[in-house]
Amino acid sequence: MRETHEEMKYPAMPVRPAKDPNIETLRGLAILLVVAGHVIGIDATGGMKVADDSLWRYLYASLQYVRMPLFTAISGWVYALHPVAAHEAGTFMFKKARRLLLPMICVGTLYFLIQYITPGTNRTGELAEIWKIYLLPYTVYWYLPALFLIFGAVAALDVHGACTTLRRWGMWLLIACAGVLIEPQLSSRLPNVFSIWGALCLLPFFLLGVGIRRFRAELATPAMRRLYFAGFLAGLLVQQLVWFSAGNSHVLRAWFLHLPIGIVASAFLLTLKWENRLLIRLGSYAYGIYLFHAFGTSGGRILLTHAGIHSQTAIFLLSMCLGIGIPILVEIVLRRFPLLSTLFLGRKMPRRSIRKG
């Protein structure tokens, strides 16, 4: 029997595979880590405003270079299920614009306006400068244009057959890693329009996810998983040594150690056969949680502060609950209204709704 072009291009690729429970478990774990990181805050001026030498900052730093790499590697793994073909590249990017950029505009605008009128928020922008949130990185929504650019870059590679073999894929992964190394020089000279520098830094992890799915016969074997696990442990050990010697984890980025740490951690988790029903359920709402969790996390902190409760543990727990619960409720409601679901979740408008409109 003759192989089709698609079968030759991507070996052993099922047409419409069911969702992988292992990946869905990781999706739930990844969104939990992302929300927890944003609750704590990237520094002493954000989130819970914890001190740099606090236990909370230590917990944040310990997983700092796992959260977004894993989140992005999962996107690459899922993309590899249905790689773009040359004749559908335009349609593919249009769908990604709807899925990523439309919610960036709508949810980002809503969040900006709520921050503007609500007392007690950490950062309030000037209303006349709202246009900047559509061009420059804005709070948690910087990731959406960055991921859009990543999809465009990887789609271009696939259209030109640049990652059809393990060797070619490995070459482009190394090139993407080199991009991370030169990013500090580029970002210090050029503006971060459309989160391009964030895209450059996350591209290796997306390609990693693509490769582990596409070349799983070579990259997802038990022997490779043991190798990833050893690297994962070594990365954690290095993080601990740096933290307790330097008091922060920024040294890792200065030495570019965050790159191999994120790669081996993501590779290990992607090849780990782990299923958890609660995380799978949570993972099904991961995108909605990402889009709307900032409303809940900020709200929990503000509510307790106004109530005179300053316990960091109480703030963390309530903010986590609201940061996960509110987005799930919002997504459930939005799904009932096709237009709002498209604008705020990037979901496809049902044809029946389009005809009625």
N, C-alpha and C positions, 0 to 999 in steps of 0.2 A: 504494500500500500504506500502511495506517495505521501510524503509529509507536506502539509500546507506551509505557506510562507511564515505564518505566525508560529507554528510549531517548531520550525527550524530556528526562528529568531529567539524564542523563549521556550526552552525544552520543558516538557512535562507541566505545561501551564493549564490548569482546568479553566473551563469557560466561565462558569459562575460559581465559584467555591462559596460554601457557607462560611459565615463568620467563624474565625478560629477562637475557641474559648480561651486559649492561652493568651492570645493577643488582646482580646477584650478584657481579660483580667489585668493585663499590664496597662491597658488604657485607663481602667479605673484607678489603679495604683498611681499612675502618672498624674492624673488630674488631682488626686488627693495631695500629692507632693507639691504640685503647683499652687494649689489653694493655701496649703500650710505655709509655703514660702512667702506668699503675698500677705498672709495674715501677720507673720512676724515682721516682714519688711526687709528690703534690701540693705538698708542702713539705719542709723539711729534717727533719721528724719522721716522715715516711712513706716507704714503698718503700725505695729504696737509701740514703735519708738524705743526699742530695747537697747540697752548699752552694748557696746562692742565687745565687752568682756563678760557678758551674761551667758547663762546656760542656753537661753533661747537663740542667741547669736551663734553659739557653738552648734546647736542642732541645725540651724539654717545652713551654716557653712559646710557641715558634714555631708550634705546631699546637694550642695549648690551646683556641682558639675555633673549631676545625674538627672535632675528634674527635666530641664528643657531638652538636653540631648535625647533622653528616652522618649519624651513626648514627640520629638521630631523624627526619631528613628521609626517609631510606630507608623507615622504618616508615610514614610518611605516604604515600609513593608506593605502597607495597604495599597499604595500606588502601584507597586510591582504586581499586584493581582490583575490589574487591568491597565497595562502600559499604553501610552498614547501611540497611535499610528499616524503616519504623515498626513493622510487624508482627513483626519479628525482633529488636527492640532488646534485649529481656530476654535472649533466647538468646545474642545477641552478647556482652553484658556478662558473662554466666555463663561463656562460653568464654574471655573475656579474663581473668576471675578465675582460672580453672583454669590458663591459660597463664602468667600473670604472678605472681599472689599466692600460689598453692600452692607454686611453687618458691621464692619469696621466703621463705616460712615454713620449708620443709623444708631448703633449701640454706643459708639464713641461720642456722638453728638449728645445723646441723652445723658450719658455719664458726665460729660463736661458741664451741661446745664444744671444738673442736679448738684454737682460739686459747687457750682457758682452760687447757687441760691441757698445751700445748706450750711449753717454754721457748724464749726467743729471738724471740717474735713482737713486732711493734711495738706493738700495742694489745691489752690483755687486760681485758675487762670483769668486773664482779662478777656472780657467778652469780645473785644475788637480783634483779639488774636486767635479766635476759634478756628480760623482757616488753617492754622499751623498743624492742627491735629490730623489733617488729611494728607499732609506732606511729610511731616517729621514724626519720629517716634512719640507716641502718647501713651503713657501709663502702660497697662497690660496689653493694650491693643497694638503695640508695635509688632507683635508676632504675626499678625494677619497679613500685612503687606510683605513682610519678610518671607513668609511661607508661600505667598503668591509668586514672588520672584524665584524661589527655589523650585516650585513646580514648573515655571517657565524654563529654567535652566535645564532641569532633568528631562523635560519633554523635548527640548531641542537636542539633547544628547541621544535620546531614543529615536527621534525622527531620523537622525543621521546614522543610526546603528552604532553609536559609540560605546555602548555598554552591553553588547551582545555576548561577549565572552568574559570569563573570569579575569583574564589578563587585562583586557581593555577596561573593565570595571575597576580593577585595582589601580590602574594607571590614573584614572580620573579621580579616584578616592585620594590618591597621593597629591594630585594637583589641587583638589579642594582643601586638603590639609595645609598645603603651601599657602593657599589663600588666607587661611587663618593666621599664619605666621606674619604675613605682610599687612594684615588688617590694621594694626596699630599705626603704621606709617601712613596708610591711606586715610584712615578716619581722622587723623590729626590735621589733615590738609584739606579734606573735602567734606561737605555737609552730608549728614546721614539721611538723605532724601529717600523716602519710601522704605526706611529701615534696611537699606542695602547692606550696611555693615553687619547688621544682625543676620541677614540672609547669608552673607559670606561666612560668618562664624558657625552657622548651623548646617550649611550644605554638607559637610562630611558626614554628619549623623543621618541625614536623610538618605544619602547614598549608601551608608552602611545598612540601613533598613532595606533598601532596594536589593543590595547584594545578598544579604542573608536569606531573603525570600527567593530571589531569582536563582541563586547558586547554592541552595540549601544542601544539595548533595555533597558539596565540598566544605561549606562554611557552618553547617548546623549539625555536624556529627557529634557523637558523645566525646570524642577526643578533643575536638575544637571547643566544646562546651567546658571541658575541664581546663583548657588553656585560658578561656575567657574568665573562668572563675578564679584562677590563680592571679590573673591580672587585676580582677576586681578587688580581691583581697589586698594585693600590693598597693593599689590605688588608695584604698581606705587607710592603709597603714601610713602611706605618705601624707595623706590629708591630716591624720592625727598628729604625726610628727611635726608637720608645719604649723598646725594650730597651737600646739603646746610649746613650741619653741619661738614662733614669731607672734603668736596671739591673734592671727588672722589668716585667711586663706588666699589673700590677694597675691601672695608670693607665687602660688601655683600658676596663676594666669601670667604673671611676669615671666615665669620660666616655661610657659606654654604646656605645663603638665596637665592642665585641665582637659586638653585635647585627648591624649591617650586614656586618661581616667574616664572620660565620658564615653569613649569608643568601646573600651573593654567592658564597662558596666552595662552599656546598652546591648552589646552583643551577647553578654551572658544572660541578661534578662529576656532578650528576644528568643533565645534558644532554650530557655528554661521551660520545662513542661509543668506549668503551674496553673491550676484553675481554682477560682474562688467565686462562688455564686453572687455574693454581695458586691464584689468588685466588678464582676461582669455586668450586673444591673446598673451600677454606678457608671461604668464605662459607656453604657448606651446613652447617657446624658452628658458625656464628657464635653462636647462642643458647646452645648448650652451653658454648662457650668463655667467653662472658660469665659464665655462672653459676658455672663451676668454675675459671676462670683464677687466682683469688686463691690457691687451694690450691697450684698449681704455682709461682707467682711467689714466694710466701712460702717455700715449700719449697726452691727453688733458692738463695735468699739465705741461709737458715739453714744448709743443707748446706755451702756454701762457707765461711761464717763459722766453723762448727765445725771445718772442715778447715784453718783457718788461712789461707785464701785471701781476700784483701781487694781484689783487683783489681776495679775497678768495671766494666770491660769484660767480664771473665769472669762476674761476677754478672749483668750485664744479659743476656748471651747465653744463659747457662744458665736464667735465670728466664724469658726469652722462650720458649725451647724447651719447658720444663716447663709454662709457662702456656698454651701452645697444645697440646702433645702430650698431657698428662694429661687435659684436658677431652674431647679427641676420643676417647681410649680409654674414658673414663668413659661418654660418650654411647653409644658402640658397645655397651658392656656393658649399660647401662640399657635400651636398646631391646629387649633380649632378655627383659626382665621387665616385663610390661605395667603392673603396679601401681607399681613403682619408677619406670618411665618417666613415669607420670602425676604422681607425687608430686614428682619431682626435675626433670622436664623440662616438665611441664605438658601432655604429649601426651594425646590422647584415648584412653580405654581401649577396646580392641577389644570389640565386642559379645560375641564368643565367650568372652572372659575374664570379662565381667560375668555371663554366664549360668552359667559354671562356678563363680563365686564365690557 
